[in-house]
């Protein structure tokens, strides 16, 4: 829906592979869901989990992912966060598919970190999730 809005309302031409963008979005959504589950493991209420997830994910996503400033221009811990945070890799996939016409084989170094992050985040979520006693 956002792609259609970008193309038809804002006139942004889509030059790359929709399959590549969809796969990147699926991986990123899986990571975001896992991060929400991980944060909810440490919260007592659903409202606190939603609020905590919003703060913990949105601030790094906007400040350190390259959305505002390129990751290469960051220094110190900001640069480190920018390189490990999944949003920076998804932005590379989005920019590559929309404006540069890149496909899956042109973006392996953006997909590999996302593929590595999924089992880590989901594994931590499973580990910290409180099990219900029968």
RAVEN-V181639 format. One record per residue. N is the residue number from 1. RES is the residue in three letters. OMEGA is omega in whole degrees, -180 to 180 (* if undefined). D_LAST is the distance of its C-alpha to the last C-alpha in Angstrom with 1 decimal. Layout:
# RAVEN-V181639
n = <N N>
res = <RES RES>
omega = <OMEGA OMEGA>
d_last = <D_LAST D_LAST>
This chain:
# RAVEN-V181639
n = <1 2 3 4 5 6 7 8 9 10 11 12 13 14 15 16 17 18 19 20 21 22 23 24 25 26 27 28 29 30 31 32 33 34 35 36 37 38 39 40 41 42 43 44 45 46 47 48 49 50 51 52 53 54 55 56 57 58 59 60 61 62 63 64 65 66 67 68 69 70 71 72 73 74 75 76 77 78 79 80 81 82 83 84 85 86 87 88 89 90 91 92 93 94 95 96 97 98 99 100 101 102 103 104 105 106 107 108 109 110 111 112 113 114 115 116 117 118 119 120 121 122 123 124 125 126 127 128 129 130 131 132 133 134>
res = <UNK UNK UNK UNK UNK UNK UNK UNK UNK UNK UNK UNK UNK UNK UNK UNK UNK UNK UNK UNK UNK UNK UNK UNK UNK UNK UNK UNK UNK UNK UNK UNK UNK UNK UNK UNK UNK UNK UNK UNK UNK UNK UNK UNK UNK UNK UNK UNK UNK UNK UNK UNK UNK UNK UNK UNK UNK UNK UNK UNK UNK UNK UNK UNK UNK UNK UNK UNK UNK UNK UNK UNK UNK UNK UNK UNK UNK UNK UNK UNK UNK UNK UNK UNK UNK UNK UNK UNK UNK UNK UNK UNK UNK UNK UNK UNK UNK UNK UNK UNK UNK UNK UNK UNK UNK UNK UNK UNK UNK UNK UNK UNK UNK UNK UNK UNK UNK UNK UNK UNK UNK UNK UNK UNK UNK UNK UNK UNK UNK UNK UNK UNK UNK UNK>
omega = <178 177 178 177 180 -176 -171 -178 -176 176 178 -179 178 -173 -172 -176 177 177 178 179 180 178 177 179 178 178 -179 178 177 178 -180 177 177 178 176 177 179 180 180 177 -175 -178 -178 -179 -180 178 178 179 179 -180 179 179 179 -178 -174 -180 -175 -179 177 -179 -179 -174 -169 -173 -175 179 -179 178 178 179 -180 179 179 -180 174 -176 177 178 179 178 180 -180 -178 -176 -175 -177 -180 179 177 176 177 178 -179 179 -180 -179 -178 -169 -176 179 -178 177 -175 -176 177 -174 -177 -177 171 179 -177 178 178 179 178 -176 -176 -179 179 -177 180 178 177 179 179 -179 -176 -180 180 -179 177 178 -180 *>
d_last = <43.3 44.3 46.3 48.2 48.8 50.2 52.4 53.7 53.8 54.5 56.5 54.6 55.4 52.6 54.0 51.2 48.5 46.1 43.8 43.8 43.1 40.2 38.6 39.0 37.5 34.5 33.9 34.4 32.1 29.3 30.0 30.1 26.8 25.3 27.0 25.6 22.0 22.9 24.4 21.6 19.3 21.5 22.1 20.6 21.8 22.8 26.4 26.5 25.0 27.7 30.4 29.4 29.3 32.6 34.3 33.0 33.8 37.0 39.0 39.0 39.4 42.5 44.0 43.5 43.1 46.7 46.4 49.0 50.5 50.5 48.2 51.3 52.8 49.9 50.2 48.0 44.3 44.8 46.1 43.2 40.6 42.7 42.6 38.8 37.7 36.9 38.9 42.1 41.6 40.8 43.9 45.9 44.7 45.5 48.9 49.7 49.0 50.6 53.7 54.4 53.5 51.2 48.8 45.8 48.1 49.9 46.7 44.7 44.6 42.8 40.3 39.4 38.0 35.8 34.5 33.8 32.0 29.5 27.5 27.8 26.5 23.7 22.8 22.9 20.7 18.0 18.5 18.3 15.5 12.7 9.5 6.5 3.8 0.0>
